[in-house]
Amino acid sequence: MERKNIILDKSIEFSLHIIEFTELLESKRKFVIANQLLKSGTSIGANIHEAQNAESKADFIHKLKIAAKELEETKYWLLLCEKASSYTFNPIVKLQIKELGLILYKIISTSYKTKP
């Protein structure tokens, strides 16, 4: 039986919601932010997935840290959407990115502490 990998599942779920949200933004002609959000938001999961085949522990941590940087950029674009009166916002996506961040930062922290 295959072991469940929560970070992989959460990153896919988040990416799917980001795709939906950016399609909504595009329908409202908010193309620039939608494009930035789509790229950074889906990159989180891409880097997490890439980390699963890392060549070493250092490579694993490096790829997860890239995912964390993309997560922070995505939080920025979402914050702009939340604060701008002319933009729509999805609070579910905000909740999901917070949860994804908690898991991601915990994995990074634990990876530093464990022996190679």
N, C-alpha and C positions, 0 to 999 in steps of 0.2 A: 504494500500500500504506500502510495506517495505521500510524503509529509507535506502538510499545509505550510505555505510560506506567507505569513500575514503581510509583510511589506510588499511582496509582489502583488498580492491580491488587492491591497489598498491602493497601490500605485496605478494599477489598471483601472480600478473603479474611479479614482480621481481623474485620470486622463480622459475617461469617457465623459465625465461631467464637465470637464474643461472644454472638450470638443462641443458639447451641447451649448454651454454658456457662450463660447466664442461665436457659434453659429447665430445665437440670439443677438449678440452684439453686432455682427455683420448685417443682420436683417434690419438693424437700426442705424446702419451706415457708420458704425464706429470701427472702421477697418484697421486703423493703426494700432490701437490698444488690443483689439481682437487678435491681430497677428502676433504681437509681442507675447500676449498671454498664452496663445496656442503653442508657440515655440517653447517658452520657458516651462509651461505647465506640463506638457507632454515629455519634455526632456528629463524631468525628475524620474519618471518611470523608466525611461530608456537607460539612464545611467544606473539605476538600481538593478535593472535586468542585466546590464553589462557587467556589473560587479559580481554577479553570480558565477561568472566564468573568469574571474580574476586570476592572474598568473602567480600572485603572491598575496600575503596578508596586507603588505604595503599598497599593492595595486588595488585590492578590495577597498581599503580605507580611502584611497585617493578617489576612486570612482564614486563612492558614497559621499565624499566631501563635495564633489562636483554636483551631485544630486542635491545636496544641501544648499549649495549656492544658487542653483536653479529654483529651489523651493523659496528661498528668500526673495529672489527676483519676482517670482510669481505672486508672493504675498504683497509686494509693492504694487504690481498692476491691479491686483484685486482691491487693495486699499484705495487706489485712485478711483476705481469703479464704484466703490462703496461711498466715497466722499463727494464725488462729482454729481451735482444735481441732475445733469443731463444724461447720466448713465444708469443703466439697470444694474441690479446686483442680486446675487444668489447667495443667501446666508448658508446654505448647505455646503457650498464649495469652500466657504471660509472655515466651517467646522471640519471639513475633510482635510484641508491643508494643515490645520492645527494638529489634528490627530496623526497625520502622516509625518509631520515634523517631529512630534514627540517620539514616535517609533524610530525614525531615521537617526535622530540625535542619540538615542539610547543605544542603538546598534553601533554607531561610531564610537561612542564613549566606552562601551563594553569591549569593542575590538582593540582599542588602545591598551586596555587593562589585561587582556588575556595573553598568554604566552604564544609565540609563533608556532 
